[in-house]
């Protein structure tokens, strides 16, 4: 009887572990065939559903902006009069660290420079402004809108209607069968594991690139990668074990403090007037051009080749990460009004990213101009940031700060993922048991190490890219689910009743 009870209580966890093992064995023994299948399938999705992703992103932004203006914006996520659990600064630090994290370090220089050298659009806008504008577009309102809408749906269902933070629980009245609902819960878990494992592996690769840039050939890449990954998972487990208030909040606050310090250093090395001018010009163009860019309409259509390689790719990533990131953001947003929630999740993080890319991008543009042209020095996404700082004083110290920041952001992504995964497998509890946190920390570490070793054994296949392709494929079900939700979350009768309280 005890064993039967154990199986019933941990059915989702056991099924996920089983699928995880089968999937890992498939990659190990059928690597090339598996990779080829994923490439074909991901290209099919981007070709057939890419435009749908664009339209959905625009609709999500519009819905959220409307909610800030309508009376619905006054509704509190939680009980009437409930106060927020976290300070506004800690709340913003936690959601930004979970939502973007190490990505802003990976692409800080490489992407704006790529857009400068390979302008996606042929317009009268200056090349610098266009490069920043398109970088804003791919890291801005649409990305955060996918997160925010999912988080708002989860947040209202959990905090205001006392539902468990599980898709199966929230979608019960959406005319979806129970087995399919449970399958969606499992898909969310597997997508989260895939995305976070891939992010950690990419992050450790950038850390290795940094060490090898600082001290050439001093480290064996695989050993350093594995060491960094295990360290990240151990520290993430300690953070998740401590919980939201002690562990995750503290690491997120440190991340934002170090990020701010790094950005101030870039401002002091760059031309602040030029950075400000290009930031304002790119922001103005982005806002004015947002709708035609979001629809890839007329002169704002960069072509299918570019869209498949960049925009569809990004949109699929944001959608695939939306369930995990959205649930985490919902969990930390209790007590905030819908209006404050949207401003804090959609507008403020986007502006922070725009300022960040403007500082790094414009300074890199000036370096290229001063050298008389571009020679590909910032083309490697793993080493571009370290190369960038080599032109400035105290580069060794700054590069160590970057490595610490990478560790911090990766720990935040991993600890928030461990916490959310534990919520899923512990029957949707907002404070999951610590044994679940331990299980997921161990599984993430094992999966990451296995992928790094497999990448070394089979260098002819990009193993990490397998995870990225998987995220594109798993984004499709969540894209369809998003379109099934009532845009205003509430049924009309419930909405009227809720508004009557205000």
C-alpha positions as CSV (number, residue, x, y, z in Angstrom):
1,X,0.0,0.0,0.0
2,X,2.8,2.4,0.9
3,X,4.5,1.8,-2.5
4,X,1.2,2.4,-4.3
5,X,0.7,5.6,-2.4
6,X,4.2,6.7,-3.2
7,X,3.7,6.0,-6.9
8,X,0.4,8.0,-6.9
9,X,1.9,11.0,-5.1
10,X,5.0,11.1,-7.3
11,X,3.6,10.0,-10.6
12,X,4.5,13.1,-12.5
13,X,8.0,13.1,-11.1
14,X,8.6,9.5,-12.0
15,X,7.2,9.9,-15.5
16,X,9.4,12.9,-16.1
17,X,12.5,11.0,-14.9
18,X,11.6,8.1,-17.2
19,X,11.2,10.3,-20.2
20,X,14.4,12.2,-19.3
21,X,16.3,8.9,-19.2
22,X,14.9,7.7,-22.6
23,X,15.6,11.0,-24.2
24,X,19.2,11.0,-22.9
25,X,19.8,7.5,-24.2
26,X,18.3,8.5,-27.6
27,X,20.8,11.4,-27.9
28,X,23.7,9.1,-26.8
29,X,23.0,6.2,-29.2
30,X,21.3,7.9,-32.1
31,X,22.9,11.3,-32.0
32,X,23.2,12.2,-35.7
33,X,19.7,10.8,-36.6
34,X,18.2,12.6,-33.6
35,X,19.9,15.8,-34.5
36,X,18.8,15.6,-38.2
37,X,15.2,15.0,-37.1
38,X,15.2,18.0,-34.8
39,X,16.7,20.3,-37.5
40,X,14.0,19.3,-40.0
41,X,11.2,19.6,-37.5
42,X,12.3,23.0,-36.1
43,X,12.7,24.4,-39.6
44,X,9.2,23.1,-40.4
45,X,7.7,24.9,-37.3
46,X,9.5,28.1,-38.1
47,X,8.4,28.0,-41.7
48,X,4.8,27.3,-41.1
49,X,4.1,29.0,-37.7
50,X,6.7,31.8,-37.7
51,X,4.2,34.4,-38.9
52,X,1.7,33.2,-36.3
53,X,4.4,33.7,-33.6
54,X,4.8,37.3,-34.9
55,X,1.1,38.0,-34.7
56,X,0.7,36.4,-31.3
57,X,3.6,38.5,-29.9
58,X,1.9,41.7,-31.1
59,X,-1.4,40.7,-29.7
60,X,0.1,39.9,-26.3
61,X,1.7,43.4,-26.1
62,X,-1.6,45.1,-27.0
63,X,-3.6,43.1,-24.5
64,X,-1.2,43.9,-21.7
65,X,-1.1,47.6,-22.6
66,X,-4.9,47.7,-22.6
67,X,-5.1,46.0,-19.2
68,X,-3.0,48.8,-17.7
69,X,-5.5,51.4,-19.0
70,X,-8.7,49.5,-18.1
71,X,-10.2,49.2,-14.6
72,X,-8.9,45.6,-14.5
73,X,-5.5,47.1,-13.8
74,X,-6.5,47.9,-10.2
75,X,-7.1,44.2,-9.3
76,X,-4.7,42.8,-6.9
77,X,-3.0,39.4,-7.5
78,X,-4.0,37.9,-4.2
79,X,-6.5,38.9,-1.5
80,X,-7.9,42.4,-1.3
81,X,-5.5,44.6,0.6
82,X,-2.7,42.1,0.6
83,X,0.8,43.6,0.6
84,X,3.6,42.5,-1.7
85,X,5.9,39.8,-0.4
86,X,9.1,41.4,-1.8
87,X,10.4,45.0,-2.1
88,X,10.0,46.5,-5.6
89,X,13.8,46.4,-6.2
90,X,14.2,42.8,-5.1
91,X,11.1,41.8,-7.2
92,X,12.5,43.5,-10.3
93,X,15.9,41.9,-9.7
94,X,14.4,38.4,-9.3
95,X,12.2,38.6,-12.4
96,X,14.9,40.1,-14.6
97,X,17.5,37.6,-13.5
98,X,15.1,34.7,-14.2
99,X,13.8,36.2,-17.5
100,X,17.0,37.2,-19.3
101,X,20.0,36.4,-17.1
102,X,23.2,35.4,-18.8
103,X,21.7,36.1,-22.3
104,X,22.4,39.9,-21.9
105,X,26.1,39.1,-21.4
106,X,26.2,36.6,-24.2
107,X,24.8,39.0,-26.7
108,X,25.7,42.4,-25.3
109,X,28.3,43.2,-28.0
110,X,27.9,40.4,-30.6
111,X,24.3,41.1,-31.5
112,X,24.3,44.9,-32.0
113,X,27.6,44.6,-34.0
114,X,26.0,41.8,-36.2
115,X,23.0,44.1,-36.9
116,X,25.4,46.9,-37.8
117,X,27.4,44.8,-40.2
118,X,24.4,43.0,-41.6
119,X,21.5,45.5,-41.4
120,X,18.2,43.6,-41.5
121,X,16.2,46.4,-43.1
122,X,16.9,48.9,-45.9
123,X,15.6,52.2,-44.5
124,X,16.7,55.8,-44.2
125,X,17.5,55.2,-40.5
126,X,21.3,55.4,-39.7
127,X,23.1,52.1,-39.5
128,X,23.8,52.5,-35.8
129,X,20.3,53.4,-34.9
130,X,18.9,50.5,-37.0
131,X,21.3,48.0,-35.3
132,X,20.1,49.1,-31.9
133,X,16.5,49.3,-32.9
134,X,16.4,45.7,-34.1
135,X,18.3,44.5,-31.1
136,X,15.6,46.3,-29.0
137,X,12.9,44.6,-31.0
138,X,14.3,41.1,-30.3
139,X,14.9,41.7,-26.6
140,X,12.1,44.1,-25.8
141,X,8.4,44.3,-25.3
142,X,7.4,41.2,-27.2
143,X,9.8,38.9,-25.3
144,X,8.5,40.2,-21.9
145,X,4.9,40.2,-23.1
146,X,5.1,36.4,-23.6
147,X,6.4,36.1,-20.0
148,X,4.0,38.7,-18.6
149,X,0.8,37.3,-20.1
150,X,1.5,33.8,-19.0
151,X,2.6,35.0,-15.5
152,X,-0.5,37.1,-15.2
153,X,-2.8,34.2,-16.1
154,X,-1.0,32.0,-13.6
155,X,-0.8,34.7,-11.0
156,X,-4.5,35.5,-11.1
157,X,-5.5,31.8,-11.1
158,X,-3.2,31.0,-8.2
159,X,-3.3,34.1,-6.0
160,X,-6.9,35.3,-6.6
161,X,-8.7,32.0,-7.4
162,X,-6.7,29.7,-5.2
163,X,-5.8,27.3,-8.0
164,X,-2.5,25.3,-8.1
165,X,0.2,26.6,-10.4
166,X,-0.2,23.7,-12.8
167,X,-1.5,24.0,-16.4
168,X,-3.8,21.0,-15.8
169,X,-5.5,22.8,-12.9
170,X,-5.8,26.2,-14.6
171,X,-7.0,24.8,-18.0
172,X,-9.7,22.5,-16.5
173,X,-12.6,24.4,-18.0
174,X,-10.9,24.9,-21.4
175,X,-12.5,21.7,-22.9
176,X,-9.2,19.8,-22.8
177,X,-9.2,16.1,-21.8
178,X,-7.6,15.2,-18.4
179,X,-4.8,13.0,-19.9
180,X,-3.8,15.8,-22.3
181,X,-3.8,18.3,-19.3
182,X,-1.4,16.0,-17.4
183,X,0.6,15.7,-20.6
184,X,0.9,19.5,-20.7
185,X,2.2,19.5,-17.1
186,X,4.9,17.0,-18.1
187,X,5.7,19.0,-21.2
188,X,6.2,22.1,-19.1
189,X,8.6,20.2,-16.8
190,X,10.6,18.7,-19.6
191,X,10.8,22.0,-21.5
192,X,12.0,23.7,-18.4
193,X,14.7,21.0,-17.8
194,X,15.7,21.3,-21.5
195,X,15.9,25.1,-21.5
196,X,17.8,25.4,-18.2
197,X,20.2,22.6,-18.9
198,X,21.0,24.2,-22.3
199,X,21.4,27.7,-20.7
200,X,23.8,26.3,-18.1
201,X,25.8,24.5,-20.7
202,X,26.0,27.6,-22.9
203,X,26.9,29.7,-19.9
204,X,29.7,27.4,-18.8
205,X,31.0,27.4,-22.4
206,X,31.2,31.2,-22.2
207,X,33.0,31.0,-18.8
208,X,35.5,28.6,-20.3
209,X,36.0,31.0,-23.2
210,X,36.7,33.7,-20.7
211,X,39.2,31.7,-18.8
212,X,41.0,30.6,-22.0
213,X,40.9,34.2,-23.3
214,X,42.6,35.4,-20.1
215,X,45.0,32.5,-19.8
216,X,45.4,30.7,-23.2
217,X,45.5,26.9,-23.1
218,X,45.8,26.9,-19.3
219,X,42.7,24.8,-18.8
220,X,41.3,21.7,-20.4
221,X,37.9,22.9,-21.7
222,X,35.8,19.8,-20.7
223,X,37.2,19.7,-17.1
224,X,36.6,23.4,-16.7
225,X,33.1,23.2,-18.1
226,X,32.2,20.3,-15.9
227,X,33.7,22.0,-12.8
228,X,31.8,25.2,-13.5
229,X,28.5,23.4,-14.2
230,X,28.7,21.3,-11.0
231,X,29.6,24.5,-9.0
232,X,26.6,26.3,-10.5
233,X,24.2,23.4,-9.7
234,X,25.5,23.1,-6.1
235,X,25.2,26.8,-5.4
236,X,21.7,26.8,-7.1
237,X,20.6,24.0,-4.9
238,X,21.8,25.8,-1.8
239,X,19.9,28.9,-3.0
240,X,16.7,27.0,-3.8
241,X,17.0,25.1,-0.5
242,X,17.1,28.4,1.4
243,X,13.9,29.5,-0.5
244,X,12.8,32.7,-2.1
245,X,13.4,35.1,0.7
246,X,16.9,34.0,1.7
247,X,18.6,32.4,-1.3
248,X,17.1,33.4,-4.6
249,X,16.4,37.0,-3.6
250,X,19.9,37.5,-2.3
251,X,21.6,36.1,-5.4
252,X,19.3,38.2,-7.7
253,X,20.1,41.4,-5.8
254,X,23.9,40.7,-6.1
255,X,23.5,40.0,-9.9
256,X,21.8,43.4,-10.5
257,X,24.3,45.3,-8.3
258,X,27.2,43.8,-10.3
259,X,25.5,44.4,-13.6
260,X,25.0,48.0,-12.7
261,X,28.6,48.3,-11.7
262,X,29.7,46.8,-15.0
263,X,27.4,49.1,-17.0
264,X,28.7,52.2,-15.2
265,X,32.3,51.1,-16.2
266,X,31.2,50.9,-19.9
267,X,29.6,54.3,-19.7
268,X,32.8,55.8,-18.3
269,X,34.9,54.2,-21.1
270,X,32.4,55.1,-23.9
271,X,31.0,58.4,-25.3
272,X,28.0,59.0,-23.0
273,X,26.5,61.7,-25.2
274,X,26.7,59.4,-28.2
275,X,25.2,56.5,-26.2
276,X,22.3,58.7,-25.0
277,X,21.6,60.1,-28.5
278,X,21.6,56.7,-30.2
279,X,19.5,55.2,-27.3
280,X,16.9,57.9,-27.7
281,X,16.9,57.7,-31.5
282,X,16.6,53.9,-31.5
283,X,13.9,53.9,-28.8
284,X,11.9,56.5,-30.7
285,X,12.2,54.5,-34.0
286,X,11.4,51.2,-32.1
287,X,8.1,52.6,-30.7
288,X,7.1,54.2,-34.0
289,X,8.0,51.1,-36.1
290,X,6.9,48.6,-33.5
291,X,3.7,47.5,-35.3
292,X,5.1,47.1,-38.9
293,X,8.2,45.4,-37.4
294,X,6.0,43.0,-35.4
295,X,4.1,42.1,-38.6
296,X,7.2,42.1,-40.8
297,X,5.2,44.3,-43.1
298,X,6.3,46.2,-46.2
299,X,9.7,47.9,-45.8
300,X,10.0,46.3,-42.4
301,X,10.1,42.7,-43.7
302,X,13.7,41.5,-43.4
303,X,13.0,38.4,-45.4
304,X,12.2,34.8,-44.4
305,X,15.9,33.8,-44.2
306,X,16.6,36.4,-41.5
307,X,13.3,35.8,-39.7
308,X,13.9,32.1,-39.5
309,X,17.5,32.6,-38.2
310,X,16.7,35.4,-35.7
311,X,13.2,36.6,-35.0
312,X,11.2,33.3,-35.2
313,X,14.1,31.7,-33.3
314,X,13.9,34.2,-30.5
315,X,10.1,34.2,-30.4
316,X,10.0,30.4,-30.1
317,X,12.6,30.6,-27.3
318,X,10.6,33.2,-25.3
319,X,7.4,31.2,-25.7
320,X,9.1,28.0,-24.6
321,X,10.5,29.7,-21.6
322,X,7.2,31.5,-20.8
323,X,5.7,28.7,-18.6
324,X,8.7,28.3,-16.3
325,X,9.6,32.0,-16.2
326,X,5.9,33.0,-16.0
327,X,5.2,30.7,-13.1
328,X,8.2,32.0,-11.2
329,X,7.3,35.6,-11.9
330,X,3.7,34.9,-10.8
331,X,5.0,33.3,-7.6
332,X,7.0,36.4,-6.6
333,X,4.3,38.9,-7.6
334,X,1.7,38.3,-4.9
335,X,0.1,41.4,-3.6
336,X,0.8,43.6,-6.6
337,X,-1.9,45.2,-8.8
338,X,-2.2,44.0,-12.4
339,X,-1.2,47.5,-13.5
340,X,2.0,47.5,-11.4
341,X,2.7,43.9,-12.5
342,X,2.5,44.8,-16.2
343,X,4.7,47.9,-15.8
344,X,7.2,45.9,-13.8
345,X,7.3,42.9,-16.1
346,X,6.8,44.5,-19.5
347,X,8.1,48.1,-19.5
348,X,10.9,48.4,-16.9
349,X,12.9,45.2,-17.9
350,X,12.6,46.2,-21.6
351,X,14.0,49.7,-20.9
352,X,16.8,48.2,-18.8
353,X,17.7,45.9,-21.7
354,X,17.6,48.8,-24.2
355,X,19.9,50.9,-22.0
356,X,22.3,48.0,-21.6
357,X,22.5,47.2,-25.3
358,X,22.9,50.9,-26.2
359,X,25.9,51.3,-23.8
360,X,27.7,48.2,-25.1
361,X,26.6,48.5,-28.7
362,X,27.4,52.1,-29.3
363,X,30.8,51.7,-27.5
364,X,31.6,48.7,-29.8
365,X,30.5,50.7,-32.8
366,X,33.0,53.5,-31.9
367,X,35.8,50.9,-31.5
368,X,35.1,49.5,-34.9
369,X,35.0,53.0,-36.4
370,X,38.3,53.9,-34.7
371,X,40.0,50.8,-36.2
372,X,38.9,51.7,-39.7
373,X,36.5,48.8,-40.2
374,X,35.2,45.6,-38.8
375,X,37.5,42.5,-38.9
376,X,35.2,40.1,-37.1
377,X,36.6,40.6,-33.6
378,X,33.2,40.5,-32.0
379,X,31.6,37.7,-34.0
380,X,32.2,34.9,-31.5
381,X,29.3,35.2,-29.0
382,X,31.3,33.3,-26.3
383,X,34.4,35.5,-26.5
384,X,33.0,38.8,-27.8
385,X,32.5,40.4,-24.4
386,X,36.0,39.5,-23.3
387,X,37.4,40.8,-26.5
388,X,35.4,44.0,-26.1
389,X,36.9,44.8,-22.6
390,X,40.5,44.0,-23.8
391,X,40.4,47.5,-25.4
392,X,39.9,49.2,-22.0
393,X,42.0,49.5,-18.8
394,X,41.7,46.9,-16.0
395,X,40.4,44.4,-18.5
396,X,41.7,41.5,-16.4
397,X,39.7,42.6,-13.3
398,X,36.6,43.4,-15.4
399,X,36.7,40.0,-17.1
400,X,36.8,38.3,-13.7
401,X,33.7,40.4,-12.8
402,X,32.0,39.1,-16.0
403,X,32.8,35.5,-15.0
404,X,31.3,36.1,-11.5
405,X,28.2,37.7,-13.2
406,X,27.8,34.7,-15.5
407,X,28.0,32.4,-12.5
408,X,25.4,34.6,-10.7
409,X,23.0,34.7,-13.5
410,X,23.3,31.0,-14.2
411,X,22.8,30.2,-10.5
412,X,19.6,32.4,-10.6
413,X,18.3,30.6,-13.6
414,X,19.0,27.3,-12.1
415,X,17.7,28.0,-8.6
416,X,14.5,29.5,-9.9
417,X,14.1,26.5,-12.2
418,X,14.7,24.0,-9.4
419,X,12.1,25.8,-7.3
420,X,9.5,25.8,-10.1
421,X,10.2,22.2,-11.1
422,X,9.7,21.2,-7.4
423,X,6.4,23.1,-7.3
424,X,5.3,21.1,-10.4
425,X,6.3,17.7,-9.1
426,X,5.1,18.4,-5.5
427,X,1.5,18.7,-6.6
428,X,1.6,22.5,-7.2
429,X,2.7,23.5,-3.7
430,X,3.9,27.1,-3.5
431,X,6.5,26.0,-0.9
432,X,7.6,22.6,-2.3
433,X,9.3,20.0,-0.1
434,X,13.1,20.3,0.0
435,X,13.6,16.7,-1.2
436,X,12.1,17.7,-4.6
437,X,14.6,20.6,-4.8
438,X,17.4,18.1,-4.1
439,X,16.2,15.7,-6.8
440,X,15.9,18.4,-9.5
441,X,19.3,19.9,-8.6
442,X,20.9,16.5,-9.0
443,X,19.1,15.8,-12.3
444,X,20.1,19.2,-13.8
445,X,23.7,18.5,-12.8
446,X,23.7,15.0,-14.3
447,X,22.0,16.1,-17.5
448,X,24.4,19.0,-18.0
449,X,27.5,16.9,-17.4
450,X,26.2,14.2,-19.7
451,X,25.7,16.7,-22.5
452,X,29.1,18.3,-22.0
453,X,30.8,14.9,-22.1
454,X,28.7,13.9,-25.2
455,X,29.7,17.1,-26.9
456,X,33.4,16.1,-26.4
457,X,32.8,12.5,-27.6
458,X,30.9,13.6,-30.7
459,X,32.3,17.1,-31.7
460,X,30.8,16.7,-35.2
461,X,27.3,17.3,-33.8
462,X,26.4,20.4,-31.8
463,X,24.8,18.8,-28.8
464,X,23.9,22.0,-27.1
465,X,22.1,23.1,-30.3
466,X,19.9,20.0,-29.9
467,X,18.4,21.5,-26.8
468,X,17.9,24.8,-28.5
469,X,16.1,23.1,-31.4
470,X,14.0,21.1,-28.9
471,X,12.8,24.4,-27.3
472,X,11.6,25.7,-30.7
473,X,9.6,22.5,-31.1
474,X,8.1,22.5,-27.6
475,X,7.2,26.2,-28.0
476,X,4.4,25.3,-30.4
477,X,2.0,23.8,-27.9
478,X,2.4,26.8,-25.5
479,X,1.8,29.1,-28.4
480,X,-1.5,27.4,-29.1
481,X,-2.4,27.4,-25.4
482,X,-1.7,31.1,-25.1
483,X,-4.3,31.8,-27.9
484,X,-7.0,29.8,-26.0
485,X,-6.8,31.9,-22.9
486,X,-9.4,34.6,-22.3
487,X,-7.4,37.8,-22.9
488,X,-8.7,39.3,-19.7
489,X,-8.2,36.1,-17.7
490,X,-11.6,36.6,-16.0
491,X,-14.9,35.4,-17.3
492,X,-17.2,38.3,-17.8
493,X,-19.3,37.6,-14.7
494,X,-16.2,37.2,-12.6
495,X,-14.7,40.3,-14.0
496,X,-17.8,42.4,-13.2
497,X,-17.8,41.0,-9.6
498,X,-14.1,41.7,-9.2
499,X,-14.4,45.2,-10.5
500,X,-17.4,45.8,-8.2
501,X,-14.9,45.5,-5.3
502,X,-13.0,48.5,-6.5
